[in-house]
Amino acid sequence: MHILTARKRARGLGAAKAGTEHHWSMIVSSVALVGLIPAFIFTFGQALGGSHEEVVAYYQRPFPAIVAILTLLVGFIHFRGGVQTMIEDYVHGTRQKVLILLMICLSYAAAATGVFAVAKIAL
């Protein structure tokens, strides 16, 4: 049995060496989403029900486009961390590695697609 040294206990590094960092990244992204989701709902609600030209004109303004892009990026980063934790907890072996790799690729591809779509409208 290996006992943690006082230094490792103070730095928060356990056996996996990344649990504390992952936990803090999830906390930071959660706090960011607490502010971004209401802002996104407010800005998206303003454009809801408008014609195509009105929605495009609305998202060509900087604030709605930036809020939408930030919400997409932070949301998919948070999604990636949560699903990775779920896979690590419930799937084991080679299947775990394959699913984590696929999930990371899927989340980054979805985030890039969303950012590209908003940027194309905004520019």
ZIVENWO-V471887 format. One record per backbone hydrogen bond with DSSP energy under -0.5 kcal/mol. CO is the residue of the C=O (numbers start at 1). NH is the residue of the N-H. Records with the same first field share a line. If there is no record, write none. Layout:
# ZIVENWO-V471887
CO: NH + NH
This chain:
# ZIVENWO-V471887
1: 3
5: 9
6: 10
7: 11
8: 12 + 13
12: 14 + 20
18: 22
19: 23
20: 24
21: 25
22: 26
23: 27
24: 28
25: 29
26: 30
27: 31
28: 32
29: 33
30: 34
31: 35
32: 36
33: 37
34: 38
35: 39
36: 40
37: 41
38: 42
39: 43
40: 44
41: 45
42: 46
43: 47
44: 48
47: 50
51: 55
52: 56
53: 57
54: 58
55: 59
56: 60
58: 61
61: 65
62: 66
63: 67
64: 68
65: 69
66: 70
67: 71
68: 72
69: 73
70: 74
71: 75
72: 76
73: 77
74: 78
75: 79
76: 80
77: 81
78: 82
79: 83
80: 84
81: 85
82: 86
83: 87
84: 88
85: 89
86: 90
87: 91
92: 95
93: 97
94: 98
95: 99
96: 100
97: 101
98: 102
99: 103
100: 104
101: 105
102: 106
103: 107
104: 108
105: 109
106: 110
107: 111
108: 112
109: 113
110: 114
111: 115
112: 116
113: 117
114: 118
115: 119
116: 120
117: 121
118: 122
119: 123
